[in-house]
Amino acid sequence: MNTSSLRAFGRQTVIPALGIIVMVLSLIDTGYQSSVRGLDLSWHAMLGYAHAHNLQHGRDLLFNYGPLSFMESAIYFEKNHADVLLLRGLYALTLGLCFFCVLRIRRVIDLLLFCALALFLVLLHDVYLLLPALLLAHNEVQRGPKDRARLAVSIVLAFDMALACQVQSGAVFLSVPVLLLVTAYRIRLRDYVPVVPVCFVFFSLLVFAWAGQDLVNFPAFFAGYFDVSQAYNADMGLHAPWGYQLAFALGALVVGSTFGLRGMQQLLVSALSILSLMVAYKMGFIRHGEHPFASFLALAFLGAVQLWSPASHFRNRGHPPDRAIAAAGRRVQDLSLVDQIPRRVPAEHSVQTDAGCRLSAPKSEGPGRGPRRHSVQGHSGAI
């Protein structure tokens, strides 16, 4: 195996495998704590207790956390532990795989940046719930009419979105608008089969039933998401210092400078990215207490996606790759045609070649004279 094959193997296999391993190790961490104090103790205990005793969401309780929210509980329940490891491991594995299928993470420096961001997910778990919707937007924009590979990736992302929506309401406020806008974009491209939205609804019902919930309570469960979120928005304020908010605004402007506004594809990606910024801001600043770092981590992921995604305006500034290749091909063809045009050497010049040949040209043709032949004299005589 030569050097180029080894490099290609490293870019296509080793780097994605290492990134997926880091993602799994980051998200499979249960986050159990030996002691939880304050207001968090009550709802952490409630999340685990509800799943352990099969309480029905939408009937027995209404909260901005759903039936799979026991994944976020910091209190250990022996009955829930196996389910926590199963769900977190499955979610991390599929999310990490989709990251390297949708984005161009093929260099070591990109891998190091991805690992650094993924390791922060251990501390700020809310952010990982927004990533499937962000990846789906970029994947659906890149998907061609008969691209089955990207369609399979979108179906996997629909599963991750359904799982995330069953954990916390914040994922719903990003996932549902992304699905609606992406579906409208696909219909505009005459793709009239809504595979991804149908899969999302199916996976949502499947996960809801797997969690021991009665499907009759599904509408009341989602309605409770919106009711509780409206109550939280009315009660919560901006407790974070203005310096944090100014820093987030500056970061959002930097990321926003990479958004494109030419063409339906760039407009869609930019609109969904702005929506992600709004959800990220709400996640960290409109809540009880000071939790702005979740917003900054979501902002960092959004900037990284803009950097790595082939669908982003940042990667396609100037000439897109296909136009650049076509322009280079035309340039080479033009040069080859120019080289075929015979050139006349000025009369007063003669060129001495490296092989000792001398190229001479006539001083003037004169009226009525035919063109004189050029002669090349070298060590072996005239040719």
Secondary structure as GFF3:
##gff-version 3
##sequence-region A 1 383
A	DSSP	alpha_helix	3	9	.	.	.	ID=ss1
A	DSSP	pi_helix	10	14	.	.	.	ID=ss2
A	DSSP	alpha_helix	15	27	.	.	.	ID=ss3
A	DSSP	alpha_helix	39	52	.	.	.	ID=ss4
A	DSSP	three_ten_helix	69	72	.	.	.	ID=ss5
A	DSSP	alpha_helix	78	102	.	.	.	ID=ss6
A	DSSP	alpha_helix	108	119	.	.	.	ID=ss7
A	DSSP	three_ten_helix	120	122	.	.	.	ID=ss8
A	DSSP	three_ten_helix	125	129	.	.	.	ID=ss9
A	DSSP	alpha_helix	131	142	.	.	.	ID=ss10
A	DSSP	alpha_helix	148	165	.	.	.	ID=ss11
A	DSSP	alpha_helix	169	188	.	.	.	ID=ss12
A	DSSP	alpha_helix	195	210	.	.	.	ID=ss13
A	DSSP	three_ten_helix	215	217	.	.	.	ID=ss14
A	DSSP	alpha_helix	218	235	.	.	.	ID=ss15
A	DSSP	alpha_helix	242	256	.	.	.	ID=ss16
A	DSSP	alpha_helix	263	285	.	.	.	ID=ss17
A	DSSP	alpha_helix	293	308	.	.	.	ID=ss18
A	DSSP	alpha_helix	321	339	.	.	.	ID=ss19
A	DSSP	beta_strand	351	352	.	.	.	ID=ss20
A	DSSP	beta_strand	358	360	.	.	.	ID=ss21
A	DSSP	beta_strand	375	378	.	.	.	ID=ss22
A	DSSP	beta_strand	381	382	.	.	.	ID=ss23
###
